[in-house]
Amino acid sequence: MSDEPALREAAVAAMRRLDERGLNRGSAGNLSCRLGEGMLITPTGMGAELRADDMVWMGFDGQVQGHWQPSSEWHFHRAVYLARPDLNAVVHTHSVHATTLACLRRELPAFHYMVAVAGGSRVPLVPYHTFGTEALSQAVAEGLREVQACLLANHGLVAAGKSLGQAMKITVEIEALCESYLKALAVGEPVLLSQAQMAEVIEKFRSYGQTARR
């Protein structure tokens, strides 16, 4: 989506959906969308009360346009866009189950085939770094080097997509999978799918979705 007003409205609607689903609370979490040589990003300290004109545009060169300061996590949003030109939206949440797993310092392994929704056979865990630091931004960029979601140790979840809709879909799915994985761990250690089995799923996902009939 290249139309800035529509992109602003979509970002605000997405933040409200995250709040309604309980994936973020208050001013926790943030999201951004690539726009030109920069990104539209949520301002620091705002949550579901966000309005379209509150969104901040920040250039990859550090230039800022808007009424407010950008999210304190802008560093890793920028790092993701610079490292992954194919990605156009980044969503960060402190959702309960993903954050719980991250606080246990466990990645999300191939216990269920839908883990492949993030583009790989697992959702990796990146090391803990203080929020808003360059160290965290580099860790997130590395965590998303080959997949579209990662857990941040003792922090939360980051998901990215080719569109905001895809990033949101991955966010919701990974949170649900983290809940299932935690419940499975309460009973025992889940049986994991093999690399070959996950590779087959990943390949099928490349052409999965609504396509026109011929």
C-alpha positions as CSV (number, residue, x, y, z in Angstrom):
1,M,0.0,0.0,0.0
2,S,1.6,3.3,-1.1
3,D,-1.2,5.7,-0.3
4,E,-0.1,7.4,2.9
5,P,-3.6,8.3,4.3
6,A,-4.9,4.8,3.8
7,L,-1.7,3.3,5.3
8,R,-2.1,5.6,8.4
9,E,-5.7,4.4,8.8
10,A,-4.7,0.8,8.4
11,A,-2.0,1.1,11.0
12,V,-4.4,2.7,13.5
13,A,-7.0,-0.1,12.9
14,A,-4.3,-2.7,13.4
15,M,-3.3,-1.3,16.7
16,R,-6.9,-1.3,17.9
17,R,-7.3,-4.9,16.8
18,L,-4.2,-5.8,18.8
19,D,-5.7,-4.1,21.9
20,E,-9.1,-5.7,21.4
21,R,-7.6,-9.2,21.1
22,G,-5.6,-8.6,24.3
23,L,-2.3,-8.9,22.4
24,N,-1.2,-5.5,23.6
25,R,-2.4,-3.5,26.6
26,G,-2.1,0.2,27.2
27,S,0.9,1.7,25.4
28,A,2.8,-1.7,25.2
29,G,3.9,-2.8,21.8
30,N,4.2,-0.9,18.5
31,L,4.0,-1.3,14.7
32,S,5.3,0.2,11.6
33,C,4.9,0.2,7.8
34,R,7.5,0.9,5.2
35,L,6.8,4.2,3.3
36,G,9.2,5.6,0.8
37,E,12.7,5.9,2.2
38,G,11.5,5.4,5.7
39,M,8.6,4.1,7.7
40,L,5.3,5.1,9.4
41,I,5.6,4.1,13.1
42,T,3.5,4.4,16.2
43,P,4.5,7.2,18.5
44,T,5.9,6.4,21.9
45,G,3.5,6.2,24.8
46,M,0.3,5.7,22.8
47,G,-2.0,2.7,22.5
48,A,-5.6,2.2,21.3
49,E,-6.3,5.9,21.5
50,L,-4.0,6.4,18.5
51,R,-5.3,8.5,15.6
52,A,-4.1,8.5,12.0
53,D,-2.4,11.9,12.3
54,D,-0.5,10.6,15.4
55,M,1.5,8.2,13.3
56,V,5.1,9.4,12.9
57,W,7.1,9.2,9.6
58,M,10.8,8.4,10.2
59,G,13.3,8.3,7.5
60,F,15.9,5.6,7.4
61,D,18.4,8.5,7.8
62,G,16.9,9.5,11.1
63,Q,14.7,12.4,9.9
64,V,11.4,12.6,11.8
65,Q,8.1,14.1,10.7
66,G,5.1,14.3,12.9
67,H,3.6,15.7,16.2
68,W,5.2,13.1,18.5
69,Q,8.3,11.2,19.1
70,P,8.5,7.8,17.4
71,S,8.3,4.6,19.4
72,S,11.3,3.9,21.6
73,E,11.7,0.7,19.6
74,W,12.2,2.4,16.2
75,H,15.8,1.1,16.1
76,F,14.8,-2.5,15.4
77,H,12.0,-1.5,13.0
78,R,14.5,0.3,10.9
79,A,17.1,-2.5,11.2
80,V,14.5,-5.0,9.9
81,Y,13.6,-2.9,6.9
82,L,17.2,-2.3,6.0
83,A,18.1,-6.0,6.3
84,R,14.9,-7.3,4.6
85,P,13.8,-5.2,1.6
86,D,11.0,-7.8,1.0
87,L,9.3,-6.9,4.2
88,N,6.9,-3.9,4.5
89,A,5.4,-4.1,8.0
90,V,6.6,-4.9,11.5
91,V,4.4,-5.7,14.5
92,H,5.8,-5.9,18.1
93,T,3.6,-7.2,20.9
94,H,3.9,-8.1,24.6
95,S,1.2,-10.8,24.1
96,V,0.9,-13.1,27.1
97,H,1.8,-16.5,25.7
98,A,4.6,-15.4,23.4
99,T,6.1,-13.3,26.2
100,T,5.8,-16.1,28.7
101,L,7.7,-18.4,26.3
102,A,10.3,-15.6,25.8
103,C,10.7,-15.2,29.5
104,L,11.4,-19.0,29.8
105,R,14.1,-18.3,27.1
106,R,12.7,-21.0,24.8
107,E,12.2,-20.7,21.1
108,L,9.0,-22.0,19.4
109,P,10.0,-25.2,17.8
110,A,8.3,-27.4,15.1
111,F,5.8,-28.9,17.4
112,H,3.0,-28.0,15.0
113,Y,3.1,-27.5,11.2
114,M,1.6,-24.0,11.5
115,V,4.9,-22.8,12.9
116,A,5.8,-22.6,9.2
117,V,3.5,-19.6,8.8
118,A,6.5,-17.5,9.8
119,G,8.5,-18.9,7.0
120,G,10.7,-21.4,8.8
121,S,10.8,-24.6,10.9
122,R,11.0,-22.6,14.1
123,V,10.5,-19.2,15.6
124,P,13.9,-18.3,17.0
125,L,14.6,-16.7,20.4
126,V,17.0,-13.7,20.2
127,P,19.1,-12.8,23.3
128,Y,18.0,-10.2,25.8
129,H,19.0,-6.6,25.3
130,T,17.6,-3.4,26.8
131,F,14.7,-2.0,24.8
132,G,15.5,0.8,22.4
133,T,19.1,-0.1,22.0
134,E,21.3,-0.7,19.0
135,A,22.2,-4.1,20.4
136,L,18.5,-5.2,20.4
137,S,18.0,-3.8,16.9
138,Q,20.8,-5.9,15.5
139,A,19.6,-9.0,17.4
140,V,16.1,-8.6,15.9
141,A,17.4,-8.1,12.4
142,E,19.5,-11.2,12.8
143,G,16.5,-13.1,14.2
144,L,14.4,-12.2,11.2
145,R,17.2,-12.9,8.7
146,E,15.4,-16.0,7.3
147,V,12.0,-16.0,9.0
148,Q,9.2,-13.5,9.7
149,A,8.9,-13.8,13.4
150,C,11.1,-14.1,16.5
151,L,10.8,-14.0,20.2
152,L,12.7,-11.5,22.3
153,A,14.1,-13.0,25.5
154,N,12.3,-11.6,28.5
155,H,10.4,-9.1,26.3
156,G,7.9,-10.3,23.7
157,L,7.3,-11.0,20.0
158,V,8.2,-9.4,16.7
159,A,6.5,-10.4,13.5
160,A,6.9,-9.0,10.0
161,G,5.3,-9.3,6.6
162,K,5.2,-8.3,3.0
163,S,2.0,-6.3,4.0
164,L,0.5,-5.1,7.3
165,G,-2.2,-7.8,6.9
166,Q,0.4,-10.5,6.7
167,A,2.3,-9.2,9.7
168,M,-0.9,-9.2,11.7
169,K,-1.8,-12.7,10.6
170,I,1.6,-14.0,11.7
171,T,1.4,-12.2,15.0
172,V,-2.0,-13.7,15.8
173,E,-1.0,-17.2,14.7
174,I,2.3,-17.3,16.6
175,E,0.6,-16.1,19.8
176,A,-1.9,-18.9,19.5
177,L,0.8,-21.4,18.8
178,C,2.8,-20.2,21.9
179,E,-0.3,-20.8,24.0
180,S,-0.7,-24.4,22.6
181,Y,3.0,-25.1,23.1
182,L,3.0,-23.9,26.7
183,K,-0.1,-26.1,27.4
184,A,1.7,-29.1,25.8
185,L,4.8,-28.5,27.9
186,A,2.6,-28.7,31.0
187,V,1.9,-32.3,30.2
188,G,5.2,-33.3,28.7
189,E,7.7,-32.6,26.0
190,P,5.9,-32.4,22.6
191,V,7.0,-34.5,19.7
192,L,8.6,-32.3,17.0
193,L,8.2,-32.5,13.3
194,S,11.4,-33.3,11.3
195,Q,13.2,-30.8,9.1
196,A,11.9,-32.7,6.1
197,Q,8.3,-32.6,7.2
198,M,8.6,-28.8,7.9
199,A,10.3,-28.2,4.6
200,E,7.3,-29.9,2.8
201,V,4.9,-27.6,4.7
202,I,6.9,-24.5,3.9
203,E,6.9,-25.4,0.2
204,K,3.1,-26.0,0.3
205,F,2.6,-22.6,2.0
206,R,4.4,-20.9,-0.9
207,S,1.3,-21.5,-3.1
208,Y,-1.3,-21.7,-0.4
209,G,-4.2,-19.2,-0.3
210,Q,-7.0,-17.9,-2.4
211,T,-6.3,-18.2,-6.1
212,A,-8.7,-17.7,-9.0
213,R,-10.3,-20.7,-10.6
214,R,-9.4,-21.4,-14.2
